[in-house]
Amino acid sequence: MSVKRRNPQPLNAQRLEELALAYVARFATTQAKLRGYLQRKIQERGWAGEGEREDGGAEAVEALVSRYTELGYVDDGAWARMKAGSLLRRGYGARRVGEALGQAGIGEDLRAQTRPGERDQRLAALVLARRRRFGPFAIEAPDRAAREKQLAAMLRAGHSLDIARRIVDAADPGEAEEWAESAFGDD
């Protein structure tokens, strides 16, 4: 028995809105991600709505993104804070947080507002060191080659060289934790 594949019908304004609503109901998203999703769906299925010849649905996509932003279904600021917090809790540094927000279409101004503070950056580095058993959290003291690999891993995770060195070179876990949790981080 062969299964016939139906070719999906081209989208119109109503079908596009149904797709958009289902998408924002299921995923926390940004304006850029919603716009990209809707444009991809139009590209896959075609556009049969108003303005078919002129813009290929671009106007309908922009109208939906604007309306959903006004209604609060899409909130770039809330999404950026959520994503930044999630990445920091997983041990990623400020650079990687900024890159992830940029890839999601978050503007430079909003990325600057959600940039983690120095203390948050130190705590994220501490999380990574604990999880990966770097520096004072290692089972045995790392030799020079192992130390260099640990520093490189922390740099790839988006941490600054100063923070990575301070964590990896800490004498014991207590010293690293005290430094990371201190108000100034320079003691």
N, C-alpha and C positions, 0 to 999 in steps of 0.2 A: 504494500500500500504506500503510495507516494503522498507526501504532504505538500499541498500547494502553498507557496508563500504568497501572501498578499502584499502587493506593493503599498506602502503607506501613502495615504492621501496627502497632498500638499497642505500645508498649514494655512489657516486663516487666523484672524485676530482672536476668535473665541478659543480655538484649539491651542494657540500659542499661550494664551492666558491660563488655560488648564495645565499646560506643561509647567509654566512658571510657578503657579500656585503649588503644584505638587512638589516641585523642586525646593522652594523655600520652606514648605511644611516639613520636609524630610531633612534638610541640611541647613546648618548655620552657614551663611555665605556672605560674600561681598558683592558689591555692585558689579565689579569686573568679572567675577566668576559667573554670576547670573547672566550677564550680557553675553559672555562667551558660550555658555550652555545654550542659550536661546538661538544665538547665531549658528551654532553647530547644528541644532535641530532643523533650522531653516535650510541650511546647506544640504543636510541629509534628505529632507523630504520635499523641499521646494516651497514656494510661497504662492498662495492663491488668494491672498487677501487684498484689501484696498491698497493702491499704490504699487501693484505688482510690477509694473514696468519701470517705475521711477526708482524705487529704492530697495526692492527685494525684501521688504519687511524690516529694514533697519529703523524706520521711524516707529513702527509698532514696538520693536524691542526697546528702544530708548524710552518710549512712553511708559511701558511696563516697569522698567527699571526705576524710572523717576517716581512713578506712583507707589511702587512697593517700598521705596526708600522713605517717601513721605508718610506712608502708613506704619512704618516701623518694622516691616517684615524683613527688611535688609538694613543692617546697621553696621557700617564699616568700622566705626569706633569700638563698638562692643565686640565685634569679631576680632579686631586687632588686639584688644586687651586680653581676650580669652586665649588667643593663639600664642601671644607673647608669654602669658603666665604658664601655659601648658609646656612650652619649649623650655622655659627656665626651670620648671619643676623636673624636667627630664635631664637637666644638666647642660643645656646648650647656652652658649654665650651671646653677648649683645650683637655681634656681627651676624651670626646665624639667624638670630631672631629678626633682624632687619632684612636679611635676604629673603626669609620666608614671607614676611609681610609684603615685600616688594613684588615677589612672584605672584602673590594673591591679588595684586592690583591696588594695594593700599598706597595712598599718596605720601610724598615725602614729609609733609607737615604732620600727618597723623602718625607716621613712623617715628618722627622725632618726639612726639608727645608720649608714645608708648615705650620709648627706649628705657630699658631697665637702669636703675640707679646703680651706683658703685657697690653698695652692700648686696643688692640682688644679684649682681654679676658674680661677686665673691661666693655667695651661697650656692649659685648654680654650679660654679666650678667645684665647690666642695661636694655637691651631689654627684657630679661626674667622677670625681676622684674616688669617692666611696664605692660607687657602683662598679667602676672598672679596676678598683684596687690599685690606684696610683699613689706614689709617694708614701706617706706614712700609713696608708691603708693596705699596703702590699703585705703579703705573707712574709716575704724576706726583703731586706733592703735591696733596691735595684742597683745594678752596676751602671756604668756610664752609658752604655748602649741602650739599656732598658729605660733609663731616665730620659734620654733623648727621644725615644719612641713615645714615652708618656707625654712629654712636652708637645711633640708633634700632634698627638691625638687631641690634646686639649686645644691647640691652636686650630685644628680642623673643626673642632666643635664650636669655634667662634669666640674663644676666650683670648684676652690680651696676653702677651708674653709675660708681663709683670705678675699678673694674677696666677698664671699657670706655673711660673717658677716658684712663687711663694707657696703654693699648695704642694707641689711636688717636692720641694726642698724642706718642708716642715719636718721637724725632728720627731714629732709624734702626733697622733690624731687630735689630741687635746689642743695642741698649739695651733693646728690648722683650723679647728673649729672656733677657737677663741678669736683668731684673727679674722675669719670670715664673718663672724657674728658681731664684731666690734663696730662701734658707731663710725669710726674713722678709717679703720683698716690699715693704719700706718704705724701701729705700735709693735 
